[in-house]
Amino acid sequence: MLTTLLLAAATQIAPAAEAPKQEKKICRREVTTGSIMARPVCHTKAEWTQIDTQNAANAGQALDQRSYRMSPQRD
């Protein structure tokens, strides 16, 4: 009876630790400059969001610089 009580107490004190779930990888095919072969690039959803945000910021900055250079010069 004592062993049963000790065993029951041990299972209540140290429950099995659950492993955290890993985020699912999302793969996209990207073609690098100078190549005709696409290669898969895999990241999590959060990483893709960060990459897409940075790419949009870079594109906006490039367009702003281009429009600044193309504007008529003032004397």
PDB file of N, CA, C and O in Angstrom:
ATOM      1  N   MET A   1       0.828  -1.184   0.000  1.00  0.00           N
ATOM      2  CA  MET A   1       0.000   0.000   0.000  1.00  0.00           C
ATOM      3  C   MET A   1       0.872   1.247   0.000  1.00  0.00           C
ATOM      4  O   MET A   1       0.542   2.244  -0.643  1.00  0.00           O
ATOM      5  N   LEU A   2       1.979   1.190   0.718  1.00  0.00           N
ATOM      6  CA  LEU A   2       2.896   2.325   0.775  1.00  0.00           C
ATOM      7  C   LEU A   2       3.499   2.605  -0.600  1.00  0.00           C
ATOM      8  O   LEU A   2       3.663   3.761  -0.988  1.00  0.00           O
ATOM      9  N   THR A   3       3.823   1.561  -1.320  1.00  0.00           N
ATOM     10  CA  THR A   3       4.380   1.750  -2.666  1.00  0.00           C
ATOM     11  C   THR A   3       3.362   2.384  -3.594  1.00  0.00           C
ATOM     12  O   THR A   3       3.726   3.200  -4.441  1.00  0.00           O
ATOM     13  N   THR A   4       2.135   2.039  -3.455  1.00  0.00           N
ATOM     14  CA  THR A   4       1.091   2.623  -4.294  1.00  0.00           C
ATOM     15  C   THR A   4       0.961   4.117  -4.032  1.00  0.00           C
ATOM     16  O   THR A   4       0.819   4.913  -4.959  1.00  0.00           O
ATOM     17  N   LEU A   5       1.012   4.484  -2.755  1.00  0.00           N
ATOM     18  CA  LEU A   5       0.923   5.904  -2.408  1.00  0.00           C
ATOM     19  C   LEU A   5       2.126   6.679  -2.923  1.00  0.00           C
ATOM     20  O   LEU A   5       1.982   7.788  -3.438  1.00  0.00           O
ATOM     21  N   LEU A   6       3.313   6.097  -2.784  1.00  0.00           N
ATOM     22  CA  LEU A   6       4.519   6.765  -3.291  1.00  0.00           C
ATOM     23  C   LEU A   6       4.499   6.896  -4.813  1.00  0.00           C
ATOM     24  O   LEU A   6       4.913   7.920  -5.357  1.00  0.00           O
ATOM     25  N   LEU A   7       4.029   5.884  -5.481  1.00  0.00           N
ATOM     26  CA  LEU A   7       3.943   5.922  -6.933  1.00  0.00           C
ATOM     27  C   LEU A   7       2.930   6.967  -7.395  1.00  0.00           C
ATOM     28  O   LEU A   7       3.186   7.693  -8.355  1.00  0.00           O
ATOM     29  N   ALA A   8       1.805   7.046  -6.732  1.00  0.00           N
ATOM     30  CA  ALA A   8       0.789   8.042  -7.068  1.00  0.00           C
ATOM     31  C   ALA A   8       1.300   9.445  -6.814  1.00  0.00           C
ATOM     32  O   ALA A   8       1.031  10.348  -7.605  1.00  0.00           O
ATOM     33  N   ALA A   9       2.033   9.648  -5.727  1.00  0.00           N
ATOM     34  CA  ALA A   9       2.593  10.961  -5.404  1.00  0.00           C
ATOM     35  C   ALA A   9       3.659  11.360  -6.410  1.00  0.00           C
ATOM     36  O   ALA A   9       3.754  12.531  -6.778  1.00  0.00           O
ATOM     37  N   ALA A  10       4.448  10.418  -6.851  1.00  0.00           N
ATOM     38  CA  ALA A  10       5.519  10.711  -7.812  1.00  0.00           C
ATOM     39  C   ALA A  10       4.943  11.139  -9.163  1.00  0.00           C
ATOM     40  O   ALA A  10       5.497  12.027  -9.812  1.00  0.00           O
ATOM     41  N   THR A  11       3.869  10.538  -9.585  1.00  0.00           N
ATOM     42  CA  THR A  11       3.279  10.901 -10.871  1.00  0.00           C
ATOM     43  C   THR A  11       2.609  12.266 -10.798  1.00  0.00           C
ATOM     44  O   THR A  11       2.529  12.967 -11.807  1.00  0.00           O
ATOM     45  N   GLN A  12       2.133  12.651  -9.637  1.00  0.00           N
ATOM     46  CA  GLN A  12       1.508  13.966  -9.496  1.00  0.00           C
ATOM     47  C   GLN A  12       2.560  15.062  -9.396  1.00  0.00           C
ATOM     48  O   GLN A  12       2.325  16.179  -9.858  1.00  0.00           O
ATOM     49  N   ILE A  13       3.692  14.774  -8.815  1.00  0.00           N
ATOM     50  CA  ILE A  13       4.733  15.783  -8.622  1.00  0.00           C
ATOM     51  C   ILE A  13       5.455  16.091  -9.931  1.00  0.00           C
ATOM     52  O   ILE A  13       5.697  17.261 -10.227  1.00  0.00           O
ATOM     53  N   ALA A  14       5.801  15.096 -10.708  1.00  0.00           N
ATOM     54  CA  ALA A  14       6.585  15.297 -11.926  1.00  0.00           C
ATOM     55  C   ALA A  14       5.805  14.826 -13.150  1.00  0.00           C
ATOM     56  O   ALA A  14       6.015  13.710 -13.626  1.00  0.00           O
ATOM     57  N   PRO A  15       4.903  15.669 -13.665  1.00  0.00           N
ATOM     58  CA  PRO A  15       4.200  15.269 -14.881  1.00  0.00           C
ATOM     59  C   PRO A  15       5.154  15.303 -16.068  1.00  0.00           C
ATOM     60  O   PRO A  15       6.146  16.032 -16.059  1.00  0.00           O
ATOM     61  N   ALA A  16       4.856  14.536 -17.051  1.00  0.00           N
ATOM     62  CA  ALA A  16       5.720  14.475 -18.235  1.00  0.00           C
ATOM     63  C   ALA A  16       5.709  15.827 -18.949  1.00  0.00           C
ATOM     64  O   ALA A  16       4.652  16.401 -19.212  1.00  0.00           O
ATOM     65  N   ALA A  17       6.900  16.313 -19.253  1.00  0.00           N
ATOM     66  CA  ALA A  17       7.018  17.605 -19.941  1.00  0.00           C
ATOM     67  C   ALA A  17       6.696  17.409 -21.417  1.00  0.00           C
ATOM     68  O   ALA A  17       7.222  16.509 -22.072  1.00  0.00           O
ATOM     69  N   GLU A  18       5.828  18.265 -21.918  1.00  0.00           N
ATOM     70  CA  GLU A  18       5.457  18.175 -23.325  1.00  0.00           C
ATOM     71  C   GLU A  18       6.434  18.999 -24.155  1.00  0.00           C
ATOM     72  O   GLU A  18       6.810  20.105 -23.766  1.00  0.00           O
ATOM     73  N   ALA A  19       6.832  18.470 -25.264  1.00  0.00           N
ATOM     74  CA  ALA A  19       7.751  19.191 -26.152  1.00  0.00           C
ATOM     75  C   ALA A  19       6.967  20.292 -26.879  1.00  0.00           C
ATOM     76  O   ALA A  19       5.846  20.051 -27.327  1.00  0.00           O
ATOM     77  N   PRO A  20       7.542  21.500 -27.000  1.00  0.00           N
ATOM     78  CA  PRO A  20       6.839  22.564 -27.713  1.00  0.00           C
ATOM     79  C   PRO A  20       6.728  22.222 -29.197  1.00  0.00           C
ATOM     80  O   PRO A  20       7.648  21.665 -29.797  1.00  0.00           O
ATOM     81  N   LYS A  21       5.590  22.567 -29.764  1.00  0.00           N
ATOM     82  CA  LYS A  21       5.381  22.275 -31.177  1.00  0.00           C
ATOM     83  C   LYS A  21       6.220  23.215 -32.032  1.00  0.00           C
ATOM     84  O   LYS A  21       6.288  24.416 -31.771  1.00  0.00           O
ATOM     85  N   GLN A  22       6.843  22.669 -33.032  1.00  0.00           N
ATOM     86  CA  GLN A  22       7.609  23.489 -33.961  1.00  0.00           C
ATOM     87  C   GLN A  22       6.668  24.030 -35.022  1.00  0.00           C
ATOM     88  O   GLN A  22       5.714  23.366 -35.428  1.00  0.00           O
ATOM     89  N   GLU A  23       6.956  25.255 -35.466  1.00  0.00           N
ATOM     90  CA  GLU A  23       6.119  25.838 -36.502  1.00  0.00           C
ATOM     91  C   GLU A  23       6.342  25.096 -37.819  1.00  0.00           C
ATOM     92  O   GLU A  23       7.438  24.611 -38.102  1.00  0.00           O
ATOM     93  N   LYS A  24       5.300  25.021 -38.597  1.00  0.00           N
ATOM     94  CA  LYS A  24       5.365  24.353 -39.881  1.00  0.00           C
ATOM     95  C   LYS A  24       6.165  25.209 -40.856  1.00  0.00           C
ATOM     96  O   LYS A  24       5.990  26.426 -40.905  1.00  0.00           O
ATOM     97  N   LYS A  25       7.029  24.586 -41.617  1.00  0.00           N
ATOM     98  CA  LYS A  25       7.835  25.289 -42.615  1.00  0.00           C
ATOM     99  C   LYS A  25       7.008  25.464 -43.884  1.00  0.00           C
ATOM    100  O   LYS A  25       6.281  24.565 -44.306  1.00  0.00           O
ATOM    101  N   ILE A  26       7.140  26.643 -44.479  1.00  0.00           N
ATOM    102  CA  ILE A  26       6.488  26.952 -45.744  1.00  0.00           C
ATOM    103  C   ILE A  26       7.595  27.128 -46.768  1.00  0.00           C
ATOM    104  O   ILE A  26       8.501  27.937 -46.567  1.00  0.00           O
ATOM    105  N   CYS A  27       7.536  26.384 -47.860  1.00  0.00           N
ATOM    106  CA  CYS A  27       8.586  26.436 -48.874  1.00  0.00           C
ATOM    107  C   CYS A  27       8.100  27.196 -50.101  1.00  0.00           C
ATOM    108  O   CYS A  27       6.963  27.040 -50.547  1.00  0.00           O
ATOM    109  N   ARG A  28       8.993  28.019 -50.629  1.00  0.00           N
ATOM    110  CA  ARG A  28       8.742  28.742 -51.871  1.00  0.00           C
ATOM    111  C   ARG A  28       9.878  28.410 -52.820  1.00  0.00           C
ATOM    112  O   ARG A  28      10.987  28.081 -52.398  1.00  0.00           O
ATOM    113  N   ARG A  29       9.581  28.502 -54.111  1.00  0.00           N
ATOM    114  CA  ARG A  29      10.616  28.271 -55.117  1.00  0.00           C
ATOM    115  C   ARG A  29      11.146  29.623 -55.569  1.00  0.00           C
ATOM    116  O   ARG A  29      10.377  30.495 -55.974  1.00  0.00           O
ATOM    117  N   GLU A  30      12.460  29.793 -55.500  1.00  0.00           N
ATOM    118  CA  GLU A  30      13.085  31.045 -55.901  1.00  0.00           C
ATOM    119  C   GLU A  30      14.131  30.765 -56.957  1.00  0.00           C
ATOM    120  O   GLU A  30      14.877  29.790 -56.870  1.00  0.00           O
ATOM    121  N   VAL A  31      14.178  31.639 -57.967  1.00  0.00           N
ATOM    122  CA  VAL A  31      15.173  31.541 -59.013  1.00  0.00           C
ATOM    123  C   VAL A  31      16.210  32.624 -58.757  1.00  0.00           C
ATOM    124  O   VAL A  31      15.876  33.808 -58.704  1.00  0.00           O
ATOM    125  N   THR A  32      17.465  32.223 -58.600  1.00  0.00           N
ATOM    126  CA  THR A  32      18.516  33.192 -58.355  1.00  0.00           C
ATOM    127  C   THR A  32      18.959  33.813 -59.673  1.00  0.00           C
ATOM    128  O   THR A  32      18.802  33.214 -60.736  1.00  0.00           O
ATOM    129  N   THR A  33      19.507  35.004 -59.596  1.00  0.00           N
ATOM    130  CA  THR A  33      19.977  35.700 -60.785  1.00  0.00           C
ATOM    131  C   THR A  33      21.087  34.895 -61.449  1.00  0.00           C
ATOM    132  O   THR A  33      22.016  34.429 -60.789  1.00  0.00           O
ATOM    133  N   GLY A  34      20.974  34.742 -62.763  1.00  0.00           N
ATOM    134  CA  GLY A  34      21.975  34.003 -63.515  1.00  0.00           C
ATOM    135  C   GLY A  34      21.711  32.514 -63.581  1.00  0.00           C
ATOM    136  O   GLY A  34      22.555  31.768 -64.077  1.00  0.00           O
ATOM    137  N   SER A  35      20.583  32.063 -63.103  1.00  0.00           N
ATOM    138  CA  SER A  35      20.270  30.643 -63.114  1.00  0.00           C
ATOM    139  C   SER A  35      18.868  30.436 -63.660  1.00  0.00           C
ATOM    140  O   SER A  35      18.001  31.297 -63.508  1.00  0.00           O
ATOM    141  N   ILE A  36      18.651  29.303 -64.291  1.00  0.00           N
ATOM    142  CA  ILE A  36      17.304  28.974 -64.756  1.00  0.00           C
ATOM    143  C   ILE A  36      16.651  27.928 -63.862  1.00  0.00           C
ATOM    144  O   ILE A  36      15.492  27.562 -64.057  1.00  0.00           O
ATOM    145  N   MET A  37      17.403  27.458 -62.888  1.00  0.00           N
ATOM    146  CA  MET A  37      16.907  26.439 -61.975  1.00  0.00           C
ATOM    147  C   MET A  37      16.352  27.082 -60.713  1.00  0.00           C
ATOM    148  O   MET A  37      17.039  27.858 -60.047  1.00  0.00           O
ATOM    149  N   ALA A  38      15.113  26.757 -60.390  1.00  0.00           N
ATOM    150  CA  ALA A  38      14.505  27.243 -59.148  1.00  0.00           C
ATOM    151  C   ALA A  38      14.927  26.315 -58.019  1.00  0.00           C
ATOM    152  O   ALA A  38      15.069  25.107 -58.210  1.00  0.00           O
ATOM    153  N   ARG A  39      15.125  26.893 -56.849  1.00  0.00           N
ATOM    154  CA  ARG A  39      15.472  26.079 -55.686  1.00  0.00           C
ATOM    155  C   ARG A  39      14.479  26.390 -54.575  1.00  0.00           C
ATOM    156  O   ARG A  39      14.030  27.528 -54.438  1.00  0.00           O
ATOM    157  N   PRO A  40      14.139  25.388 -53.791  1.00  0.00           N
ATOM    158  CA  PRO A  40      13.191  25.633 -52.689  1.00  0.00           C
ATOM    159  C   PRO A  40      13.874  26.362 -51.530  1.00  0.00           C
ATOM    160  O   PRO A  40      15.009  26.061 -51.162  1.00  0.00           O
ATOM    161  N   VAL A  41      13.146  27.328 -50.969  1.00  0.00           N
ATOM    162  CA  VAL A  41      13.598  28.054 -49.789  1.00  0.00           C
ATOM    163  C   VAL A  41      12.486  27.916 -48.752  1.00  0.00           C
ATOM    164  O   VAL A  41      11.340  28.282 -49.011  1.00  0.00           O
ATOM    165  N   CYS A  42      12.826  27.391 -47.586  1.00  0.00           N
ATOM    166  CA  CYS A  42      11.821  27.106 -46.564  1.00  0.00           C
ATOM    167  C   CYS A  42      12.052  27.948 -45.313  1.00  0.00           C
ATOM    168  O   CYS A  42      13.168  28.030 -44.802  1.00  0.00           O
ATOM    169  N   HIS A  43      10.974  28.575 -44.826  1.00  0.00           N
ATOM    170  CA  HIS A  43      10.987  29.352 -43.587  1.00  0.00           C
ATOM    171  C   HIS A  43       9.636  29.182 -42.903  1.00  0.00           C
ATOM    172  O   HIS A  43       8.694  28.657 -43.496  1.00  0.00           O
ATOM    173  N   THR A  44       9.548  29.624 -41.668  1.00  0.00           N
ATOM    174  CA  THR A  44       8.269  29.606 -40.960  1.00  0.00           C
ATOM    175  C   THR A  44       7.427  30.790 -41.434  1.00  0.00           C
ATOM    176  O   THR A  44       7.924  31.682 -42.122  1.00  0.00           O
ATOM    177  N   LYS A  45       6.161  30.787 -41.060  1.00  0.00           N
ATOM    178  CA  LYS A  45       5.258  31.865 -41.469  1.00  0.00           C
ATOM    179  C   LYS A  45       5.748  33.211 -40.937  1.00  0.00           C
ATOM    180  O   LYS A  45       5.699  34.212 -41.652  1.00  0.00           O
ATOM    181  N   ALA A  46       6.217  33.244 -39.693  1.00  0.00           N
ATOM    182  CA  ALA A  46       6.722  34.494 -39.107  1.00  0.00           C
ATOM    183  C   ALA A  46       7.951  34.988 -39.855  1.00  0.00           C
ATOM    184  O   ALA A  46       8.094  36.188 -40.090  1.00  0.00           O
ATOM    185  N   GLU A  47       8.833  34.081 -40.229  1.00  0.00           N
ATOM    186  CA  GLU A  47      10.029  34.474 -40.973  1.00  0.00           C
ATOM    187  C   GLU A  47       9.664  35.012 -42.355  1.00  0.00           C
ATOM    188  O   GLU A  47      10.241  36.003 -42.801  1.00  0.00           O
ATOM    189  N   TRP A  48       8.700  34.362 -43.046  1.00  0.00           N
ATOM    190  CA  TRP A  48       8.277  34.848 -44.356  1.00  0.00           C
ATOM    191  C   TRP A  48       7.639  36.223 -44.246  1.00  0.00           C
ATOM    192  O   TRP A  48       7.830  37.062 -45.127  1.00  0.00           O
ATOM    193  N   THR A  49       6.889  36.468 -43.188  1.00  0.00           N
ATOM    194  CA  THR A  49       6.278  37.780 -42.981  1.00  0.00           C
ATOM    195  C   THR A  49       7.363  38.840 -42.835  1.00  0.00           C
ATOM    196  O   THR A  49       7.265  39.919 -43.419  1.00  0.00           O
ATOM    197  N   GLN A  50       8.383  38.534 -42.065  1.00  0.00           N
ATOM    198  CA  GLN A  50       9.489  39.471 -41.873  1.00  0.00           C
ATOM    199  C   GLN A  50      10.248  39.699 -43.184  1.00  0.00           C
ATOM    200  O   GLN A  50      10.599  40.837 -43.498  1.00  0.00           O
ATOM    201  N   ILE A  51      10.503  38.645 -43.945  1.00  0.00           N
ATOM    202  CA  ILE A  51      11.201  38.769 -45.224  1.00  0.00           C
ATOM    203  C   ILE A  51      10.377  39.597 -46.201  1.00  0.00           C
ATOM    204  O   ILE A  51      10.919  40.475 -46.873  1.00  0.00           O
ATOM    205  N   ASP A  52       9.064  39.330 -46.291  1.00  0.00           N
ATOM    206  CA  ASP A  52       8.199  40.070 -47.204  1.00  0.00           C
ATOM    207  C   ASP A  52       8.118  41.547 -46.825  1.00  0.00           C
ATOM    208  O   ASP A  52       8.104  42.410 -47.702  1.00  0.00           O
ATOM    209  N   THR A  53       8.066  41.842 -45.527  1.00  0.00           N
ATOM    210  CA  THR A  53       8.027  43.233 -45.064  1.00  0.00           C
ATOM    211  C   THR A  53       9.311  43.961 -45.442  1.00  0.00           C
ATOM    212  O   THR A  53       9.270  45.100 -45.907  1.00  0.00           O
ATOM    213  N   GLN A  54      10.448  43.305 -45.243  1.00  0.00           N
ATOM    214  CA  GLN A  54      11.732  43.915 -45.587  1.00  0.00           C
ATOM    215  C   GLN A  54      11.853  44.125 -47.097  1.00  0.00           C
ATOM    216  O   GLN A  54      12.350  45.161 -47.541  1.00  0.00           O
ATOM    217  N   ASN A  55      11.402  43.149 -47.888  1.00  0.00           N
ATOM    218  CA  ASN A  55      11.447  43.285 -49.343  1.00  0.00           C
ATOM    219  C   ASN A  55      10.563  44.435 -49.815  1.00  0.00           C
ATOM    220  O   ASN A  55      10.949  45.174 -50.720  1.00  0.00           O
ATOM    221  N   ALA A  56       9.396  44.595 -49.221  1.00  0.00           N
ATOM    222  CA  ALA A  56       8.501  45.696 -49.594  1.00  0.00           C
ATOM    223  C   ALA A  56       9.135  47.038 -49.236  1.00  0.00           C
ATOM    224  O   ALA A  56       9.023  47.999 -49.998  1.00  0.00           O
ATOM    225  N   ALA A  57       9.793  47.109 -48.091  1.00  0.00           N
ATOM    226  CA  ALA A  57      10.464  48.351 -47.688  1.00  0.00           C
ATOM    227  C   ALA A  57      11.606  48.670 -48.642  1.00  0.00           C
ATOM    228  O   ALA A  57      11.791  49.827 -49.021  1.00  0.00           O
ATOM    229  N   ASN A  58      12.364  47.669 -49.028  1.00  0.00           N
ATOM    230  CA  ASN A  58      13.462  47.876 -49.975  1.00  0.00           C
ATOM    231  C   ASN A  58      12.944  48.336 -51.333  1.00  0.00           C
ATOM    232  O   ASN A  58      13.535  49.223 -51.949  1.00  0.00           O
ATOM    233  N   ALA A  59      11.856  47.749 -51.806  1.00  0.00           N
ATOM    234  CA  ALA A  59      11.283  48.140 -53.098  1.00  0.00           C
ATOM    235  C   ALA A  59      10.770  49.576 -53.039  1.00  0.00           C
ATOM    236  O   ALA A  59      10.971  50.347 -53.977  1.00  0.00           O
ATOM    237  N   GLY A  60      10.113  49.936 -51.948  1.00  0.00           N
ATOM    238  CA  GLY A  60       9.627  51.303 -51.795  1.00  0.00           C
ATOM    239  C   GLY A  60      10.763  52.308 -51.771  1.00  0.00           C
ATOM    240  O   GLY A  60      10.660  53.383 -52.363  1.00  0.00           O
ATOM    241  N   GLN A  61      11.834  51.966 -51.096  1.00  0.00           N
ATOM    242  CA  GLN A  61      12.999  52.850 -51.033  1.00  0.00           C
ATOM    243  C   GLN A  61      13.633  52.997 -52.419  1.00  0.00           C
ATOM    244  O   GLN A  61      14.035  54.098 -52.795  1.00  0.00           O
ATOM    245  N   ALA A  62      13.726  51.921 -53.170  1.00  0.00           N
ATOM    246  CA  ALA A  62      14.292  51.982 -54.514  1.00  0.00           C
ATOM    247  C   ALA A  62      13.440  52.858 -55.419  1.00  0.00           C
ATOM    248  O   ALA A  62      13.979  53.633 -56.209  1.00  0.00           O
ATOM    249  N   LEU A  63      12.120  52.748 -55.318  1.00  0.00           N
ATOM    250  CA  LEU A  63      11.238  53.586 -56.136  1.00  0.00           C
ATOM    251  C   LEU A  63      11.337  55.053 -55.741  1.00  0.00           C
ATOM    252  O   LEU A  63      11.298  55.931 -56.603  1.00  0.00           O
ATOM    253  N   ASP A  64      11.465  55.323 -54.444  1.00  0.00           N
ATOM    254  CA  ASP A  64      11.624  56.698 -53.988  1.00  0.00           C
ATOM    255  C   ASP A  64      12.919  57.302 -54.517  1.00  0.00           C
ATOM    256  O   ASP A  64      12.933  58.455 -54.949  1.00  0.00           O
ATOM    257  N   GLN A  65      14.001  56.540 -54.487  1.00  0.00           N
ATOM    258  CA  GLN A  65      15.276  57.033 -54.994  1.00  0.00           C
ATOM    259  C   GLN A  65      15.209  57.278 -56.495  1.00  0.00           C
ATOM    260  O   GLN A  65      15.767  58.252 -57.001  1.00  0.00           O
ATOM    261  N   ARG A  66      14.528  56.396 -57.194  1.00  0.00           N
ATOM    262  CA  ARG A  66      14.401  56.557 -58.642  1.00  0.00           C
ATOM    263  C   ARG A  66      13.596  57.800 -58.976  1.00  0.00           C
ATOM    264  O   ARG A  66      13.975  58.559 -59.868  1.00  0.00           O
ATOM    265  N   SER A  67      12.492  58.020 -58.276  1.00  0.00           N
ATOM    266  CA  SER A  67      11.668  59.195 -58.566  1.00  0.00           C
ATOM    267  C   SER A  67      12.404  60.479 -58.187  1.00  0.00           C
ATOM    268  O   SER A  67      12.191  61.519 -58.811  1.00  0.00           O
ATOM    269  N   TYR A  68      13.264  60.418 -57.176  1.00  0.00           N
ATOM    270  CA  TYR A  68      14.050  61.584 -56.789  1.00  0.00           C
ATOM    271  C   TYR A  68      15.049  61.923 -57.881  1.00  0.00           C
ATOM    272  O   TYR A  68      15.242  63.098 -58.194  1.00  0.00           O
ATOM    273  N   ARG A  69      15.690  60.915 -58.468  1.00  0.00           N
ATOM    274  CA  ARG A  69      16.663  61.151 -59.538  1.00  0.00           C
ATOM    275  C   ARG A  69      15.981  61.618 -60.811  1.00  0.00           C
ATOM    276  O   ARG A  69      16.565  62.397 -61.564  1.00  0.00           O
ATOM    277  N   MET A  70      14.784  61.173 -61.067  1.00  0.00           N
ATOM    278  CA  MET A  70      14.070  61.515 -62.302  1.00  0.00           C
ATOM    279  C   MET A  70      13.367  62.857 -62.230  1.00  0.00           C
ATOM    280  O   MET A  70      12.893  63.352 -63.252  1.00  0.00           O
ATOM    281  N   SER A  71      13.287  63.461 -61.050  1.00  0.00           N
ATOM    282  CA  SER A  71      12.587  64.739 -60.931  1.00  0.00           C
ATOM    283  C   SER A  71      13.391  65.834 -61.626  1.00  0.00           C
ATOM    284  O   SER A  71      14.621  65.775 -61.643  1.00  0.00           O
ATOM    285  N   PRO A  72      12.709  66.844 -62.207  1.00  0.00           N
ATOM    286  CA  PRO A  72      13.420  67.911 -62.900  1.00  0.00           C
ATOM    287  C   PRO A  72      14.299  68.690 -61.927  1.00  0.00           C
ATOM    288  O   PRO A  72      13.925  68.931 -60.780  1.00  0.00           O
ATOM    289  N   GLN A  73      15.475  69.077 -62.412  1.00  0.00           N
ATOM    290  CA  GLN A  73      16.394  69.818 -61.575  1.00  0.00           C
ATOM    291  C   GLN A  73      15.970  71.280 -61.508  1.00  0.00           C
ATOM    292  O   GLN A  73      15.493  71.852 -62.488  1.00  0.00           O
ATOM    293  N   ARG A  74      16.149  71.852 -60.363  1.00  0.00           N
ATOM    294  CA  ARG A  74      15.792  73.256 -60.173  1.00  0.00           C
ATOM    295  C   ARG A  74      17.063  74.070 -60.163  1.00  0.00           C
ATOM    296  O   ARG A  74      18.098  73.613 -59.678  1.00  0.00           O
ATOM    297  N   ASP A  75      16.990  75.293 -60.706  1.00  0.00           N
ATOM    298  CA  ASP A  75      18.170  76.175 -60.717  1.00  0.00           C
ATOM    299  C   ASP A  75      18.282  76.968 -59.489  1.00  0.00           C
ATOM    300  O   ASP A  75      19.218  77.756 -59.346  1.00  0.00           O
TER     301      ASP A  75
END
